[in-house]
Amino acid sequence: MEREIVIDVRNLRKTYRLFKRNSDRIKETFHPFRKKYHHPFDAIKDLSFQVRKGESIGIIGRNGSGKSTLLQILCNILQPTSGSVTVNGRISALLELGAGFNPEFTGRENVYLSTAIMGLSHEEVESRFDAITDFAEIGEFIDQPVKLYSSGMYVRLAFATAISIEPELLIVDEALAVGDIFFQQKCIARMKEMLSSCTIVFVTHDMHAVTNLCERVIVIDGGLKLFEGSPLEGVSTYTKIIHNERFQRKESEKPQEVVPVDHPVRHTSGAPWKHVPADAKGGANEIEILQVRLLGEDYERKETVMAGQTCIIQMVVEAKNNKANVIFGYTLKDRIGNAIFGENTCSSLQESFALAAGQHLVTIAFSWPEIYPATYTFTLGVGEGNDPFVHTIHCWAHNILSISALSPGKGVHGIFNNPILECSIGSVQ
């Protein structure tokens, strides 16, 4: 039985009028022949999607892509230019840090004010006030003006207040990025608890929060919906957009794929090459990953792995011109997109590689750690520079290889096991 639809967005469009000068607004208003001094800007273009009761939906995209405009329309703060939006249920929204708080009021006064606006009676707030302050953890500052609060205290109280009304629909826009890591973990844990009775729409740039919290992800860029589906695929789509924007690569500039000829490597019929499609890549594209494969230390196909075994990743790359200071690397991700481990040659080997124009075979080898038994994917990368973290990304091949980790006869207590080096027992003095 399908769950009830609580948000139904159909062909939504939000258009703003942009003026070069403030005086142009007056000229357009009173011009006798209705001359236009503005040019239209579509913040959202023909956007459609549905959210069902109890779902947790992530909305991700670059700054200026239309995410916050969409949430304000869902909360009835803004009106759409065209299209329709239907929202069923009591909404609690955290659209920005302490939105609706009066800086001159104390924390206590703002809690009563905000919850009254959201429809709670004074008696209802009284019964929940201790729970709000316990969650916010701001102590005696609850009776101080909020203008004295740090940003962390502000968001603690704002979030605690927003969830106190037990909403049917919780809308959160970037607010959790302000708190410290312990508060962020606390908020995410609380939102997971709420999923049994609450629908959550979550906008953030924190990809780990998206993959851990959300069942489904919508990627918006330039006001358009580019993707709707699993969090792992959504994060990959978003990452490609960021890389392509940074290096000004457009879809029309995708190169023609070239299948490389024979390579001076050991022939292995059991380890075929995997072609990397253009839509799995992002980056500046001056060096491109064409084909990849995953091998064991015997240079045969590798599909499962145990702690201590050697993994070999091979890539066929093509340099468009001569390159110096080339960096090769990989990231291993779990099924929901969390990065488990990874490394690059600049950081690990502290060695500089040079590529002449043309195709090359790159071989990377590493030892597999003792991690939780599951299926993981590799994202492979080629960059250029002298810093392991800040460099030009020429090509990312997203989630292109997979492998299953095994841990026979031994439990893994977390993501990975970290051996105990010493244990002793002594008397208590």
LINKASUL-V420359 format. One line per field, one symbol per residue. psi: psi as a letter, one per 30 degrees, with the letter a starting at -180 (. if undefined). A space follows every 10 residues. Layout:
psi: ???
This chain:
psi: kklkkfkjkk hkkjklkkke leffeeeeeg kfghkkglkk kjekjhkklk klkfljkkjl llkgfgeeee eeeeggelkl elakkkkklk kkkifljhkf kjfflleeee eeeeeeefgk leeeeeffee eeeeeehgbf ffglkfffll eeeeeeeeee eeffgilfjk kkjgeffell eeeeeeeeee eeefffgkkk kjklgjfeee feekelkkkk khfkjfkjbk eeeeeeeeee eeeeeeghkl efgklkkkjl akkilkkjfg ilkkkjlefg llafgfkkje lllklafggl kjflklkflk kkkkkjlkkf lkklhkkkll kklafggkke llllfeeefh kkkkklkakl kkkkklkklj lkjlkllkkk lkakagkfej lkjekkjkhf llkkkkikgk kjiaelkjkk fkklkllk.
